[in-house]
């Protein structure tokens, strides 16, 4: 009996494939949020260049940026300026949209000088029940710049209470007080905001309603 021995089949050795790690995608918004978190932990509002969009004709981004110069920045929130189509008379309007990270400023169109009654304080009346005597000041808004600065400061303090202090942001009187004291000043700081908040009762934001950073 013969034994047939076949030659061994050739084995081709392939070099192992290099495991290339994919470069992480840079997300500027995530980076800004991380910086804001660091600043928040340090107990101060983050500084930076405002992200601005203007939907108002004849009011460009540069015009809005110059109007808001010297005011504190709202972290990674975007500032959006929109026209306000009023029916009878101009008035102030704005909104801090926490769910989308945006501060909305409205400019009355057509614009003309107007008066606004600003309630900046309240005193409790004696006797039973929760009754208050509101303290107000009539303010004359003569320019678009004054409107932008007042509304921005009002909404910025809403942002600061929620995002930086972790408190409920519904202190309308404190926001009006802060805006009234500072909208005609060249430079406004966080210290000015803290001064306006003195004596204000602020409740913490419930954990289920906290927004993820």
C-alpha positions, 0 to 999 in steps of 0.5 A: 500500500502506498501513501500519497503525500500531497504537498501542503497548501500554500498559506498566505499571510495577510498583514493585520488591518490597522485599527484606525480610530475615527477622529472625534467630531468637533461640535462647537455648541457642545464645547461652549456648553462645556465651557459654560459648565466650568464657568457655572461651577466657578460661580460666574457668568461666561463671557463671550461674543454674542451669537446674533440673528436679525430678522428685522429689515434695516437692522443688521447683525452689526447694528444689534451687536453695537446696540448690545455692546457692554452687556453680559453674554448669555452663555451659548444662547443665541440672540434673535431679533424679530419685528413686532407688528403691533395693532394700536401702539408700540410696546416692549416684548421679549422671551427667554426660550430655555428649551431651544437656547434662545433669547428673543428680542422684539422691535416694534415696527413701524418704530416710534417713540413710546412710553412704557410703565415699568413695575420695578418693586412691590410693597405688601399692604397691611392686613389679611391676605396677600395684597401688594402696592406696586411701584412703577416708573413711566419710561420713554423709549426714544430709539431702537437701541434703548428698546433692545438693551432694556428687553435684552437685560430683562431676558438675560436676568431670566437666563442668569437665574435659571442657567447660572443660579439654578433657580426659577426664572419668573421674577418679573419685577426683579428683571424689570428692576435690573433692566430699568437701572442699567439699560442706559449704562455703557457697561453692565456686569453680573454684580449689577444683576446680583444687586437687583436680585437682593431680597428676591425670593427664588425657588430652585428649579425642580429636578425633573424640569432641569434641562440637560446641558 
